[in-house]
Amino acid sequence: MLDTTSRLILYFPTSNASYEVEPSEEILAGLSDLCDINLRRFFGGPRIHMISRAHFKLIHHPGSGYVIVDLFSASGTHVNNHPLPPGAQYLLRNGDYIMLAGNEDFVISIVTDVSKATEVFGDIQPSGSEAGHSREAIGLRYIHGLDQFVVDGVSVSHSQLSPLEHNLLRHLYNRAGRVCSYDELATQVWDYKSHDDLQNNTIAKTVSNLRKKLDGLSAGSGKNYIVTVRGRGVKCLLLPE
C-alpha cells in the first residue's frame, strides 16, 4: 500500500516518456484536451482512436495511495492483464501496469520509485543467486517499469538475453497462455512478411537458446514457461503446469 509521501509516476514504454502525477482529488486521462493527462502526448498510431476521450481517472486517497477507475470507456481498461470493471476502483501498486483498449501499444507502467520498483516482488533474488525458491517465488514475471523479467524469483538482467531473445520473451509473455503461431512470431518479432521468409529453424533455435538461458537462472524454468506446441507455435506460461 502506498503511503502519503509516495510519488506516482506513469511510465509509457512505447514512447519512453513519463508523467508524474500531482496528488489531487481526481485526475482524468484520455484523448480530450479537457483531460488532465492528454494521452495523445504519449500514444500514437492508427489505433489511437480506440482510446476514449475520457478513458480513466486516478483518485488520490491520503494514507492509501492512488486508485484507477475506468470511465465506462468503449474499449476497456486492463490492470495486470485483468479487465477492470467500469466504475470499480483498483488500488495501484508499484510494478502494476495498465493496458488500454487491449492493445500492447497502449501500456502504462506504474512506478512509485524506480530504485524500488522490484519491491512489489519481495522474493526477488539477485541474478546468479542459489537461494531456494519459496512457493511465492515460483513463476515468470515482468516488471514493465524496468522492462525486466523475473524467473522464479531471480531477476534477468538485460545483458543475459540478446535483444531478439528479450523481444521474443516479452511478446510471448504479453500473450501468456495463448499459442503464438510461427507466422505471428516471424512478422511481429522478426519483422518478416511471413514465416516462409525466415531460414529454417530460426525461430526454433532462438526459442531453444532462450530456454537454456532461463534454465541457467532457474533449473527447469525453460521448459516450464516456454512451451512448443507441435505444428502450431509457441506459448508462454506464467506458472508451471
Secondary structure, 3 states (H helix, E strand, C coil): CCCCCCCEEEEECCCCEEEEECCCCCEEEECCCCCCEEHHHCCCCCCHHHCCCCCEEEEEECCCEEEEEECCCCCCEEECCEECCCCCEEECCCCCEEEECCCHHHEEEEECCHHHCCCCCCCCECCCCCCCCCHHHCCEEEECCCCEEEECCEEECHHHCCHHHHHHHHHHHCCCCCCEEHHHHHHHCCCCCCHHHCCCCHHHHHHHHHHHHHHHHCCCHHHHHEEEECCCEEEECCCCC
